[in-house]
Amino acid sequence: MRKRRFLKTRQTQWAHQLTKLLKEKGWKPNQISLLSLFFALLGSAALLLVPHVSHPAEKAILFASTALFIQLRLLCNLMDGMLAIEGKVPSKLGEIFNELPDRISDSMILICAGHMVTYGQGVLGWMAALFALATAYLRVLGTSLGTEAYFSGPMAKPHRMFTLTVGCILAIVFIPFHFDFHVITFSLICIVLGSIVTCVRRMRFISEEMMSK
């Protein structure tokens, strides 16, 4: 069995209770993985709508919706793995459904955030998506070469989504000052720079492990 990302929430009582409930309701891990993609799509759509509304309350609702959908997406990411392993509901295609929706979801949310702020025709969002893919690629590359699966940050998937979630919440606070787009821009810059550092760290860990063998 492949190594999983360490998550404290996986040890909580509510997570185990929710896993049990989903199993009793007949949910499958792959279905939950696809549901995470649906939440990411809703969050991305909410971001794209922000520039097209003018009322502060409407903007606030869209930013809050994005933050909520991002967290629901992460909850699905938690539940699909717990249902498969702790809930003992495995799938032969589990690895595909575990990875592919994540990569699509990350890219959609980050690219749409970049197009929302419009600076550089959305280039910042595309850069964030590119380096997010690179962090995942390096982890998979390492395991294909026989190394440990490195989930290290500072900008692994949970960190990227946390940064953007906080960015959306802070954007609501700064709407009256017309500074909300700048908050999202700053969040994307943090994600890009942090992801570059993450790529360098993971490549170093992989190289050091290979050299030590």
N, C-alpha and C positions, 0 to 999 in steps of 0.2 A: 504494500500500500504506500502511495506517495506521501511525502511529508506535507502537512497542512500548515498554513499560516497560523501562528499562535494568536488566539483571541481570548481575552478575559471573559467576554460575554458568553463564550461557549460553555463556561463553567457555571453560569448563573442558573438559578432555579427556574426563572421565567422562560429562559431559552429552552430548557428541557421540557417544561410543561407545554410550550407552544409546539415543540417537535412532536410530542405525544399526541397533541390535539390534531395536528396535520396528518399524522399517520392514521389516526382513527377516522378522519374524514376522507381518507383514500387518496390524499395528495401524493404525487411522485416527485422526486428530486428534479427531474428534467422539466416538469411542469413549472416548478417554482423558479428554475433558472430562466425560463421563457418569460415568466411574470416579472422578473427583475428587468428584463429588456423592455417590457411594456412600461414600467414605472420610469425607466430612463428616457423613453420616448416622450412621456408626458412632461417630465422635467425639462427636456430639451425644447419642447413646444412652448412651454411657459416662458422660457428665456427668450425665445424668438419673438414672442408677443410683446415683451416689455417696451421696445422702442415704438410700438404702434399704439400705445395708450398714453394719455396725458394726465389723467387724474391721479394724484398721489395714492389714493386708496386702491386703485386698480393695479398700480405698479407694486404696491406692498403685497397685495394678494398674490400676484404672479411670482414675486421673489419668495414669499412664504411657501407657495405651492412647490416651487423648485426645490427648496430646502427639504420639504416634506417628502417629495418624490425621490430625492437622492437618498434619504434615510430609509425609505421603504425598499429601495433597490438594494441597499446594503443589508437590510434585514432579510431579504430573499437570498442574498449571497450567503448569509449565515445559515439560514434554514435548509437550503438545498444540501449543503454538506452534512449538517447534523442529521437530517432525515436519512441520508444515504448511509452514514456510518453509525452514529449513535442510535438512530431509529432502525438500522438494519434493513434499509430498503435500497439495495444497490442497483446500479444500472450498467449494462455493458457499454453504453454510450455516455456514461457519466462524465468522463474526462473532457469530451467534446463540449457537452452542455455546460460544464463548469467553466471552461476557458473562453469559448467563442462569444457567448452573450456578454461577458465581462469586457472583452476588447471592443465590441461594438458599442456597448453602453458608455464606456469611458470616452471613446472618440466622439460620439454624438453629443454628450453633455458639454465636453470641453470646446468642441468646434462651435456649437451653438452659443456658448458663452462668449467666444471670441467674436462671432458675428453680431452679437447683441451690442457690444461696446463699439463696434465698427472701425476702431482704429486699425490702420494697415489692412483694410478689407478683410478683417478676421484672421490675419496671419498669426496673431498671438494664440488664438484657440487652436489653430492647426499645429503650431509648434508644441503646444501643451499635449495635444493628442498624439503627435509623433513620438515625443519623449516618453509618454505614458506607455505606448506600444513597445518602445525600446526597453523599458524596465522589465516588462513581462517577457519580452523576447530573450533578454539576457538570463533571466531565471530559467526559462525552458531550455535555452542553449546549454547552460551549465549542467542541468540534469541529463541532457542528451550526451554530454561528455563525461558523465559519471560523477559529477560533483553533487554536493548538497543543494537543495532548492533554497536559494537565498531570497528571503522576503524583506530584506533590510530596506530602511528608508534612507534619507529623511522624507521621501515623497513616494512611498508605496501607495497602492490603491486606497486603503482607508484614509491615509493622510491627505491624498489629493481630494477625495470627496469631502473630508472634514473641512479642508481649507475653503472649498467652494461653498459648502453649507454655511460656514461662518460668514463668508463673503456676502451671501444672499441675505443673511440676517442683518449684518451691518449695513448693507445697502438700503434696507428698509429705514433704518435710523437716519441715514443721510439723504433720503429723498427730499425732505424740505429744503436742503441746502444745495440741491441739484448736483450732488457729489456721488450718487449711487453708481453710475457707470464707472467712475474712477475706482471705486472700491472693488468692483468685479475685475477691472483691469489689473489692479494691484494683486488680487488673488491669483489671476492667471500668471502674472510674472513670477510670483512665489512658486507656483506649481512647475513652471518651466525650469527655473533655476534649481529648485529642489530635485526635480526629476533628472536633471543633468548630473547633479552630485550623486544621486542614487545609482545611475548608470555606471558612473566611474567606480563607486564603491563595490557594486556587484561584480563588475569586471575584474576588479582587483582581488576580491575574495575567490572568484572562480580561478583566476590565474595562479594565485598562491596555493590553492588546494591542488591544482593540477601539477604544479612544480614540486609539491611536497611528496607526491606519490612515486 
